[in-house]
Amino acid sequence: PIFTQMPSGVELSFKNPKGFDPDAGAYLNICIPWLRQWSQWHPFSYYNDPRRSGHTCIFMMAFGDWTRQLHQMATNDTKRPVFIRGPVASPYVKAADAENLLLIATGIGVTPALGALQKFQKTRNVTFIWVVADPALLDFYGHMFAGEASVFVFFDGKGTPAFAEESKDYANVSYVPARPDMLKLLVSVLAHHIEKSQTITTVAKLFAKADSYCNRVAPFPLAPAVDTIPEIPVTKNVTMVIADTDDADKHTTQVCWTETQNIASDIESGKLPDTVTLVKQRMEQIEDVRAIKAKLKAMTNDWQQHWGMFYCGGVPPVANMLNNLSAELNMNYRVESFKW
């Protein structure tokens, strides 16, 4: 195992032993025999080591007597023995049940969120929000955010972390040197993705009708990819279907189709904004958060079944706000507060 000292704690990296399954849980119990309290075991969340294949990492923040002693003794990068038990399950195991993930973290709560981010960002729609005050912590983990997830980082500490400049190279990352309006950000994320999903669903139904229309009227090849907008073609059949649509649905269908054409045109010209930019634009447009929440509550497509919201950290106002929001919108919500 390799111990690396940081200003706020110590990172432990170890090679996965035979039979160790990182996907089996989210926590490990750690015992360090060369500390004075040599017989103590402590639980920590873990994540895949981004620098070493087949290795796992744990970050131990210098908070209590045991971790402070470790921090004092690991003055240089060193290899020393450690006993490990696990993995052990945590609330983040339920992330596997959701198609859309909202991962919220404060401070060192980033570590379990990183595990879920690494595991699901290639197969799920993942939004990660981190509020952090330690510049060394941000600089240490910042390079792990580049990828498919939408990442919002809010730095409310002193100084200017190196990540402030580094983040400009990551199209999927938004860096803001201030505390967020968390509630407004969350409803903006939900509104953006749910409305986008509804548009794609409406267009998929539209193409199904167009295909049926073609078969009735005249042969016309139509094989759109209903789960991805760029490949949806513009055809005369869609116009025919819109003309035949009931008046009650005609406006909605026309709006969705027009929006789809605009998105396809932006993709072709390379002008399509990334999701982070679109969510930030949505935040600027929102004047009444209550109205957006009421709109989300009124939706009848059971969107809540496909979303999971997770929080890790020790900030009660954030935990309380998330608990209230999840209850109001009937969302699946799990929290890890490090109260072991």
Phi, psi and chi 1 to 4 in degrees:
 res  aa     phi    psi   chi1   chi2   chi3   chi4
   1 PRO       -  146.6  -21.2   32.3      -      -
   2 ILE  -115.7  124.4  -58.1  173.3      -      -
   3 PHE  -102.8  127.5  -68.2   85.8      -      -
   4 THR  -121.7  120.4  -57.0      -      -      -
   5 GLN   -80.6  137.9 -171.8 -166.8   59.7      -
   6 MET  -126.9  165.2  -64.7  170.1   54.9      -
   7 PRO   -55.8  -34.5  -28.7   36.3      -      -
   8 SER  -105.1   -2.0   56.9      -      -      -
   9 GLY   174.7 -160.7      -      -      -      -
  10 VAL  -131.5  134.3  175.8      -      -      -
  11 GLU   -98.3  135.1 -174.2 -160.2   51.5      -
  12 LEU  -111.9  127.8  163.8   65.1      -      -
  13 SER  -122.8  132.7  175.0      -      -      -
  14 PHE  -140.8  151.9   63.0   89.2      -      -
  15 LYS   -75.1  132.9 -176.2  176.9 -179.4  179.7
  16 ASN   -62.4  120.3  -62.8  -21.7      -      -
  17 PRO   -72.1  165.4   25.4  -33.0      -      -
  18 LYS   -58.8  130.5 -175.7  177.5 -179.2 -179.9
  19 GLY    89.4   -5.9      -      -      -      -
  20 PHE   -80.7  123.9  179.4   80.9      -      -
  21 ASP  -114.8  103.5 -179.0    7.4      -      -
  22 PRO   -61.0  -24.5  -21.4   33.4      -      -
  23 ASP   -82.5   -2.2  -65.4  -26.7      -      -
  24 ALA   -80.7   -9.8      -      -      -      -
  25 GLY  -170.8 -157.6      -      -      -      -
  26 ALA  -141.3   -4.1      -      -      -      -
  27 TYR  -132.6  153.5  -69.1   95.3      -      -
  28 LEU  -129.2  145.1  -64.7  171.5      -      -
  29 ASN   -94.9  128.5  -71.7  -55.7      -      -
  30 ILE  -117.9  136.2  -55.5  -62.1      -      -
  31 CYS  -129.5  127.5  175.2      -      -      -
  32 ILE  -113.4  105.6  -60.0  179.6      -      -
  33 PRO   -70.2  -14.5   25.7  -34.4      -      -
  34 TRP   -96.3    8.6   38.3  -87.1      -      -
  35 LEU   -90.6  163.6  -64.7 -178.3      -      -
  36 ARG   -62.3  -41.8  -74.7 -166.5  -61.4  -87.2
  37 GLN   -86.2   63.4  -60.3   98.2  -32.1      -
  38 TRP   -65.2  -21.3   61.3  -90.2      -      -
  39 SER   -95.3    0.2   62.4      -      -      -
  40 GLN   -80.9  142.5  -69.8 -173.8    6.9      -
  41 TRP  -115.1  138.0  -70.8   82.2      -      -
  42 HIS  -135.0  138.3  -65.3  -92.9      -      -
  43 PRO   -87.6  140.4   29.8  -30.8      -      -
  44 PHE  -142.8  145.0  -66.3   95.0      -      -
  45 SER   -75.8  159.3   55.6      -      -      -
  46 TYR  -138.5  169.7   63.7   89.3      -      -
  47 TYR  -155.4  163.9   52.2   95.0      -      -
  48 ASN   -70.0  136.3  -65.9  -32.2      -      -
  49 ASP   -70.1  116.3 -169.7  -30.8      -      -
  50 PRO   -73.1  -13.3   29.2  -35.0      -      -
  51 ARG  -100.1  -20.5  -62.5  151.0  -58.7 -175.8
  52 ARG  -130.6  117.7  -53.1  175.5 -175.6   92.1
  53 SER   -65.4  138.4  177.2      -      -      -
  54 GLY    74.8   18.0      -      -      -      -
  55 HIS  -117.9  155.4  -75.8   63.7      -      -
  56 THR  -121.5  146.6  -65.6      -      -      -
  57 CYS  -118.9  149.3  -77.4      -      -      -
  58 ILE  -135.0  137.3  -63.7  168.6      -      -
  59 PHE  -111.3  126.2 -176.7   81.2      -      -
  60 MET  -114.6  104.4  -65.7  167.7  -80.3      -
  61 MET   -73.7  138.2 -168.3  169.3 -175.3      -
  62 ALA   -74.8   90.3      -      -      -      -
  63 PHE  -121.4  -48.5 -174.4   75.5      -      -
  64 GLY  -106.4 -174.1      -      -      -      -
  65 ASP   -60.5  -43.9  -67.5  -19.5      -      -
  66 TRP   -65.0  -48.7 -171.5   85.2      -      -
  67 THR   -72.1  -31.6   48.7      -      -      -
  68 ARG   -66.4  -39.7  -74.3 -162.7 -174.0  100.2
  69 GLN   -63.5  -42.0 -176.9 -171.7  163.4      -
  70 LEU   -61.2  -43.5  172.6   62.2      -      -
  71 HIS   -61.9  -38.8 -171.7 -110.1      -      -
  72 GLN   -69.7  -34.5  -68.3  170.3   -0.5      -
  73 MET   -84.9  -26.2  -63.8 -175.0   67.9      -
  74 ALA   -90.4   59.4      -      -      -      -
  75 THR   -71.7  -25.4   53.8      -      -      -
  76 ASN  -128.9  156.2  -61.2  -56.6      -      -
  77 ASP   -56.6  125.6  -66.1   -2.9      -      -
  78 THR  -145.2  156.9 -178.4      -      -      -
  79 LYS  -109.9  114.6  -64.8 -177.0  178.6 -179.1
  80 ARG  -142.1  159.9  -56.0 -173.1   72.1  168.9
  81 PRO   -71.5  153.7   25.6  -34.8      -      -
  82 VAL  -153.0  144.9   60.2      -      -      -
  83 PHE  -102.4  136.8  -61.4  131.8      -      -
  84 ILE  -131.7  134.6  -62.3  173.1      -      -
  85 ARG  -122.8  138.2  -69.4  175.5 -180.0  167.2
  86 GLY   138.0 -169.3      -      -      -      -
  87 PRO   -75.8  158.9  -15.8   31.7      -      -
  88 VAL  -120.6  142.0  179.8      -      -      -
  89 ALA   -69.2  156.2      -      -      -      -
  90 SER  -144.0  175.3   84.7      -      -      -
  91 PRO   -57.2  -25.4  -27.8   35.9      -      -
  92 TYR   -71.4  -11.4  -83.1   76.7      -      -
  93 VAL   -61.3  -30.0  173.1      -      -      -
  94 LYS   -70.6   -8.1  -59.5  -61.7  -69.0 -177.1
  95 ALA   -61.1  -26.1      -      -      -      -
  96 ALA   -66.6  -16.0      -      -      -      -
  97 ASP   -89.0   -7.0  -62.4  -23.3      -      -
  98 ALA  -111.5  141.7      -      -      -      -
  99 GLU   -82.4  -27.2  -61.0  172.4   20.6      -
 100 ASN  -124.6  126.9  -55.3  -83.6      -      -
 101 LEU  -118.1  131.4  -63.7  174.2      -      -
 102 LEU  -110.5  109.4  -94.9  174.1      -      -
 103 LEU  -107.6  116.3  -52.3  175.3      -      -
 104 ILE  -117.2  132.6  -57.6  102.1      -      -
 105 ALA  -139.2  148.5      -      -      -      -
 106 THR  -127.2  135.5   49.9      -      -      -
 107 GLY    59.8 -134.6      -      -      -      -
 108 ILE   -72.5   -4.1 -165.3   55.2      -      -
 109 GLY   -61.7   -3.9      -      -      -      -
 110 VAL   -64.9  -27.3   66.9      -      -      -
 111 THR   -65.0  -47.9   51.8      -      -      -
 112 PRO   -67.3  -31.4   21.9  -32.4      -      -
 113 ALA   -64.9  -37.6      -      -      -      -
 114 LEU   -62.3  -39.2  -81.4  175.6      -      -
 115 GLY   -59.6  -44.6      -      -      -      -
 116 ALA   -69.4  -37.6      -      -      -      -
 117 LEU   -60.7  -48.8  179.8   71.8      -      -
 118 GLN   -62.8  -37.1  -68.7  174.9  -30.7      -
 119 LYS   -77.1  -34.6 -172.8  174.3 -178.5  179.8
 120 PHE  -116.7   -7.7  -63.5  114.5      -      -
 121 GLN   -66.4  -21.7   66.9  172.8  -27.3      -
 122 LYS   -85.7  -16.1  -67.2 -176.0 -179.9  -63.8
 123 THR  -121.4  -10.3   58.7      -      -      -
 124 ARG  -129.9  166.6  -44.9  -73.9  170.9   89.2
 125 ASN   -85.9  109.2  167.7   38.4      -      -
 126 VAL  -118.5  128.5  179.4      -      -      -
 127 THR  -117.7  126.0  -60.2      -      -      -
 128 PHE  -119.2  126.8  173.5   48.3      -      -
 129 ILE  -123.3  124.8  -57.7  169.1      -      -
 130 TRP  -130.8  126.9 -173.4   24.8      -      -
 131 VAL  -109.1  121.2 -176.5      -      -      -
 132 VAL  -140.9  142.8   56.6      -      -      -
 133 ALA  -112.2  -11.3      -      -      -      -
 134 ASP   -94.9  109.7 -175.3  -15.9      -      -
 135 PRO   -64.1  -33.3   21.3  -31.9      -      -
 136 ALA   -66.5  -38.3      -      -      -      -
 137 LEU   -64.6  -43.1 -157.3   61.5      -      -
 138 LEU   -64.8  -45.1  175.9   53.9      -      -
 139 ASP   -65.9  -32.0  -71.2  -20.1      -      -
 140 PHE   -70.2  -40.9 -171.4   79.7      -      -
 141 TYR   -99.1  -13.1  -71.2  114.6      -      -
 142 GLY   -56.1  -36.5      -      -      -      -
 143 HIS   -66.3  -14.4   69.0   94.8      -      -
 144 MET   -83.6   -4.0  -60.7  173.3   63.1      -
 145 PHE   -87.9  -16.7  -60.4  150.4      -      -
 146 ALA   -64.3  129.8      -      -      -      -
 147 GLY   161.1 -149.6      -      -      -      -
 148 GLU   -90.6  -18.9  -71.0   77.1    8.0      -
 149 ALA   -74.3  157.4      -      -      -      -
 150 SER   -92.5  119.5  -60.1      -      -      -
 151 VAL  -118.7  129.6  178.7      -      -      -
 152 PHE  -120.7  115.7  -62.3   84.7      -      -
 153 VAL  -112.6  126.6  176.9      -      -      -
 154 PHE  -118.8  117.0  -63.6   89.4      -      -
 155 PHE  -102.5  118.0  177.3   70.0      -      -
 156 ASP  -119.8   29.4   63.9  -14.1      -      -
 157 GLY  -103.1 -167.2      -      -      -      -
 158 LYS   -94.8  151.7  -63.8 -179.8  179.8  179.5
 159 GLY    84.0 -174.9      -      -      -      -
 160 THR  -125.0  108.5  -57.7      -      -      -
 161 PRO   -67.5  154.1   24.0  -32.4      -      -
 162 ALA   -61.5  -25.0      -      -      -      -
 163 PHE   -64.3  -21.9 -175.6   76.0      -      -
 164 ALA   -57.3  -39.3      -      -      -      -
 165 GLU   -84.8  -39.4 -171.7   64.9   26.7      -
 166 GLU   -61.1  -36.4  179.1 -174.5  -12.0      -
 167 SER   -62.6  -21.9   64.2      -      -      -
 168 LYS   -65.4  -19.5  -62.7  177.0 -178.2  178.9
 169 ASP   -84.8   -7.1  -64.9  -28.8      -      -
 170 TYR  -109.2  110.3  -54.4  146.8      -      -
 171 ALA   -66.2  -22.7      -      -      -      -
 172 ASN   -94.2    6.8   65.9  -50.6      -      -
 173 VAL  -120.5  134.3  176.1      -      -      -
 174 SER  -112.8  124.6  168.4      -      -      -
 175 TYR  -112.7  126.3  168.7   81.1      -      -
 176 VAL  -131.1  123.1  178.4      -      -      -
 177 PRO   -83.1   60.6   30.5  -34.4      -      -
 178 ALA  -166.6  165.6      -      -      -      -
 179 ARG   -74.3  147.5  -68.0 -175.6 -180.0 -178.6
 180 PRO   -89.9  160.3   34.1  -36.1      -      -
 181 ASP   -85.3   86.6 -176.4  -23.3      -      -
 182 MET   -59.7  -42.8 -174.6   69.0   79.4      -
 183 LEU   -63.2  -44.2 -180.0   58.2      -      -
 184 LYS   -65.0  -38.5 -168.0  172.8 -175.2 -180.0
 185 LEU   -64.9  -43.9  173.6   57.0      -      -
 186 LEU   -65.1  -45.4  -70.8  171.2      -      -
 187 VAL   -68.6  -28.8  -62.5      -      -      -
 188 SER   -67.2  -42.8  -62.1      -      -      -
 189 VAL   -61.2  -48.2  170.1      -      -      -
 190 LEU   -62.4  -47.6  -69.8  169.4      -      -
 191 ALA   -61.7  -42.8      -      -      -      -
 192 HIS   -61.2  -52.3  167.6   74.8      -      -
 193 HIS   -70.7  -38.0  -75.0  -69.3      -      -
 194 ILE   -69.9  -41.4  -66.8  168.1      -      -
 195 GLU   -67.7  -37.3  -69.5  174.1    2.8      -
 196 LYS   -62.6  -42.6  176.8 -177.9  175.3 -178.0
 197 SER   -62.1  -40.4  176.0      -      -      -
 198 GLN   -64.7  -38.4  -75.1 -172.9  -35.2      -
 199 THR   -62.4  -46.5  -63.7      -      -      -
 200 ILE   -63.7  -39.4  -66.5  176.4      -      -
 201 THR   -64.1  -43.7  -60.0      -      -      -
 202 THR   -62.6  -43.2  -59.8      -      -      -
 203 VAL   -65.8  -36.7  171.5      -      -      -
 204 ALA   -61.4  -43.3      -      -      -      -
 205 LYS   -65.4  -37.0  -67.5  178.8  179.8  178.5
 206 LEU   -61.9  -42.9 -178.3   61.9      -      -
 207 PHE   -68.5  -34.6  -88.4  111.0      -      -
 208 ALA   -61.8  -41.8      -      -      -      -
 209 LYS   -66.6  -39.7  -68.6 -179.6 -178.9  178.8
 210 ALA   -62.9  -40.4      -      -      -      -
 211 ASP   -62.9  -44.0 -161.4   18.4      -      -
 212 SER   -64.3  -39.7  173.7      -      -      -
 213 TYR   -61.4  -41.8 -169.9   95.6      -      -
 214 CYS   -61.3  -42.4  -66.7      -      -      -
 215 ASN   -66.2  -30.8  -68.0  -27.1      -      -
 216 ARG   -78.3  -37.3  -66.6 -160.5  -44.5  -90.7
 217 VAL   -93.2  -57.2  178.7      -      -      -
 218 ALA  -162.2  149.4      -      -      -      -
 219 PRO   -60.6  131.6  -19.6   32.0      -      -
 220 PHE  -155.8  117.1 -167.2   91.1      -      -
 221 PRO   -65.6  127.8   24.9  -34.0      -      -
 222 LEU  -148.5  108.3 -176.7   64.8      -      -
 223 ALA  -135.7   69.5      -      -      -      -
 224 PRO   -75.8  154.5   31.0  -36.5      -      -
 225 ALA   -91.1  107.7      -      -      -      -
 226 VAL   -77.1  -13.2  -61.7      -      -      -
 227 ASP  -101.4    6.0   59.0  -15.3      -      -
 228 THR  -146.6  126.4  176.2      -      -      -
 229 ILE   -68.5  -40.1  -70.2  178.0      -      -
 230 PRO   -55.7  -29.9  -25.6   34.1      -      -
 231 GLU   -92.0    1.5  -61.9  179.5   18.5      -
 232 ILE   -77.0  119.3  -65.7  179.8      -      -
 233 PRO   -84.0  158.1   31.7  -34.7      -      -
 234 VAL   -94.0  119.6  179.9      -      -      -
 235 THR  -131.4  157.9   69.5      -      -      -
 236 LYS   -66.8  -25.1   61.6 -178.5 -179.6 -178.7
 237 ASN   -64.0  -36.9  -51.0   81.5      -      -
 238 VAL   -63.1  -42.3  174.1      -      -      -
 239 THR   -60.3  -39.8  -55.2      -      -      -
 240 MET   -62.7  -42.7  -65.8  175.7 -176.2      -
 241 VAL   -65.5  -42.3  171.6      -      -      -
 242 ILE   -59.7  -39.9  -68.2  175.7      -      -
 243 ALA   -63.8  -32.7      -      -      -      -
 244 ASP   -89.3   -5.4  -71.2  -13.7      -      -
 245 THR   -71.5  144.7  -56.8      -      -      -
 246 ASP   -55.5  146.9  -65.8  -21.5      -      -
 247 ASP   -56.1  -34.6  -70.4  -21.6      -      -
 248 ALA   -64.6  -30.7      -      -      -      -
 249 ASP  -103.5   -9.0  -62.3  -32.5      -      -
 250 LYS   -63.9  -44.1 -174.0  172.8  -65.2 -175.8
 251 HIS   -63.1  -47.1  176.1   70.1      -      -
 252 THR   -60.7  -43.7  -60.0      -      -      -
 253 THR   -63.3  -43.0  -57.0      -      -      -
 254 GLN   -65.5  -41.3 -178.6   67.1   62.2      -
 255 VAL   -62.4  -46.7  167.7      -      -      -
 256 CYS   -63.0  -40.3  -73.3      -      -      -
 257 TRP   -68.2  -41.1  177.1 -121.1      -      -
 258 THR   -62.3  -43.2  -59.2      -      -      -
 259 GLU   -62.3  -40.3 -178.8  178.2  -16.9      -
 260 THR   -64.3  -41.6  -57.3      -      -      -
 261 GLN   -62.3  -41.3  -72.4 -179.7  -81.6      -
 262 ASN   -63.9  -42.4  -68.2  -22.8      -      -
 263 ILE   -65.0  -43.8  -67.3  174.8      -      -
 264 ALA   -60.9  -39.0      -      -      -      -
 265 SER   -66.5  -40.6  175.7      -      -      -
 266 ASP   -64.8  -38.7  -74.8  -17.9      -      -
 267 ILE   -64.1  -43.9  -70.0  173.4      -      -
 268 GLU   -63.1  -34.9 -173.8  174.8   -7.0      -
 269 SER   -90.9   -3.0   62.5      -      -      -
 270 GLY    77.1   20.7      -      -      -      -
 271 LYS  -102.6    0.2  -62.2  178.7 -179.4  178.8
 272 LEU   -67.3  121.3 -176.8   66.1      -      -
 273 PRO   -68.2  153.7  -14.4   27.9      -      -
 274 ASP   -76.5  166.9   56.0   85.6      -      -
 275 THR   -61.1  -40.3  -60.5      -      -      -
 276 VAL   -58.1  -44.5  169.2      -      -      -
 277 THR   -64.1  -41.9  -60.4      -      -      -
 278 LEU   -64.6  -39.7  -67.4  172.0      -      -
 279 VAL   -65.9  -41.2  169.3      -      -      -
 280 LYS   -65.0  -37.6  -68.7  169.3   71.4  173.6
 281 GLN   -64.9  -38.6  -69.3  174.2   -7.2      -
 282 ARG   -63.9  -39.5 -174.2   60.2 -175.7  -95.8
 283 MET   -59.7  -40.8  -76.5 -173.4   69.0      -
 284 GLU   -66.3  -27.0  -65.0  173.5   -4.4      -
 285 GLN   -83.5  -21.1  -62.8  168.6   -0.6      -
 286 ILE   -77.6  122.7  -67.8  178.8      -      -
 287 GLU  -105.4  -29.0  -63.0 -179.0   -3.4      -
 288 ASP  -130.5  102.8 -173.4   -5.5      -      -
 289 VAL   -62.3  -35.7  171.8      -      -      -
 290 ARG   -61.6  -37.1  -69.1  175.3  -62.1  179.0
 291 ALA   -66.3  -38.7      -      -      -      -
 292 ILE   -67.6  -41.7  -58.1  -60.2      -      -
 293 LYS   -62.2  -40.4  -71.1 -164.6  -66.5 -177.5
 294 ALA   -63.8  -37.3      -      -      -      -
 295 LYS   -66.2  -42.0 -177.2  177.6  179.9  179.7
 296 LEU   -64.6  -40.3  -68.4  171.2      -      -
 297 LYS   -65.1  -33.1  -71.1  171.3   63.4  176.5
 298 ALA   -78.7  -14.6      -      -      -      -
 299 MET   -64.6  138.4  -69.1 -178.9  176.7      -
 300 THR  -108.2   16.2   58.3      -      -      -
 301 ASN   -97.4   14.4   59.2  -14.1      -      -
 302 ASP    54.6   39.9  -64.1  -33.1      -      -
 303 TRP   -60.6  -26.8   60.9  -92.2      -      -
 304 GLN   -60.1  -28.8  -62.9   92.5  -27.1      -
 305 GLN   -63.8  -20.9  -63.1 -179.9   10.8      -
 306 HIS  -102.6    4.5  -52.6  -73.0      -      -
 307 TRP  -119.6  146.3  -78.5   80.2      -      -
 308 GLY  -135.7  132.8      -      -      -      -
 309 MET  -116.4  132.7 -175.4  162.1   62.8      -
 310 PHE  -133.0  137.3  -61.5   81.4      -      -
 311 TYR  -129.6  138.7  170.8   62.9      -      -
 312 CYS  -136.4  125.7 -172.8      -      -      -
 313 GLY   157.9  178.8      -      -      -      -
 314 GLY  -121.3   35.7      -      -      -      -
 315 VAL  -107.1  101.6 -178.0      -      -      -
 316 PRO   -55.2  -42.3  -27.7   36.8      -      -
 317 PRO   -59.6  -37.9  -25.7   35.8      -      -
 318 VAL   -68.3  -45.8  173.7      -      -      -
 319 ALA   -61.0  -41.1      -      -      -      -
 320 ASN   -67.0  -41.8  -67.0  -23.6      -      -
 321 MET   -62.9  -42.9 -177.0  -85.0  -67.8      -
 322 LEU   -66.1  -39.3  -66.0  174.2      -      -
 323 ASN   -62.8  -43.5 -174.0   62.5      -      -
 324 ASN   -66.5  -42.1  -67.0  -24.2      -      -
 325 LEU   -64.0  -45.0  178.7   63.7      -      -
 326 SER   -63.2  -37.8   63.2      -      -      -
 327 ALA   -68.3  -39.9      -      -      -      -
 328 GLU   -67.2  -37.9 -172.1  174.6   -4.8      -
 329 LEU   -96.9   -1.4  -62.1 -178.4      -      -
 330 ASN    61.0   44.1 -165.0   29.5      -      -
 331 MET   -95.8  155.3  -70.7 -177.4   65.2      -
 332 ASN   -74.6  125.2  -62.1  -47.4      -      -
 333 TYR  -139.1  133.6  172.8   55.1      -      -
 334 ARG  -131.7  145.1  -62.5  -71.1 -173.2  -85.0
 335 VAL  -134.2  140.0   59.5      -      -      -
 336 GLU  -123.5  113.4  175.8   54.3   78.3      -
 337 SER  -104.0    5.7   60.5      -      -      -
 338 PHE    64.6   23.2  -70.0  146.0      -      -
 339 LYS   -93.3   71.3  -66.6 -178.9  178.7  179.1
 340 TRP   -85.5      -  -67.9  -48.8      -      -
